[in-house]
Amino acid sequence: MDQIVLKHSEFLKRKIALTIHILSGYRWATRPDPKNFSRSCELEFGYGKIEDFLAVTHGVVPTKRGALKGRLKNFQRLSWPEGTNQGKGAKVRYTVRQALSLALGLEITQLGLSPEGVIHHMKRAGPLVPIGLLHALDTFEQNKGPTYLILFPQTLSNFRNPDEPGHLCSAVIATQNEFPAILRSSIFQVNRFSFIDLTSVLGGFIINLLGKDGPLKEQLRGDLLDWEKDERVARLESITKMKNRNSNVDT
């Protein structure tokens, strides 16, 4: 038992250190005035607009829209993104985080993962997703090239010994200029990894749903910051619970 506690404790320390190391490499966008970007004025979109955006993004022809709808309903039946499964006939309004989660979910689906696998990887990435999208918003506006979400698919992770923590990192964010340094890093000692172009995904979202409206872009930044904050708080709470469990086992 002591060996198990030591493994998890050491894993926790390394994971926290790695998270701090990864996040410290990215500049933060200036947080908007909370008075202008409160929860009550969060951007929302109807389902039809979201489906149209995703159909355009993936070049879905009209005769295949039913299949696309089916893919989206698969996620909804799994209550993901959270808050979108409100029962049959309910008119759902999609927030920025829900719409972009779906957009990224479809991108990851094309890697061959099941809906459950997609949700697993999105949840593991946690705050890195909105952090990457914030960085992508800057690169899109300044035409500085793409920002990537780099995933380490681990669909067989459930087959491992539960006492083994496995690979420390599930995702990182990087620009093309950062690739050489990241590829030399120990976090890339894996057999497989996949790139998702966040700037392209976010650019399509802006062009199809926001247009050239400057205030809406700033509202988008505020919503992404709120998303990042919620994910960061949830991740810290999860780490605290893990620490408490380890302490209880140790005693």
Salt bridges, closest charged atoms under 4 A:
GLU42 OE2 - ARG39 NH1 3.87
GLU42 OE2 - ARG97 NH2 3.97
GLU51 OE2 - ARG65 NE 3.01
GLU51 OE1 - LYS69 NZ 2.95
ASP52 OD1 - ARG65 NH2 2.60
GLU107 OE2 - HIS58 NE2 3.85
ASP138 OD2 - ARG27 NH1 3.20
ASP138 OD1 - ARG221 NH1 3.08
GLU141 OE1 - ARG221 NH2 3.15
GLU164 OE2 - LYS7 NZ 3.12
GLU218 OE1 - ARG221 NE 3.82
ASP226 OD1 - ARG31 NH2 2.95
GLU228 OE2 - ARG232 NE 2.63
ASP230 OD2 - ARG39 NH2 2.41
ASP230 OD2 - ARG97 NH1 2.89
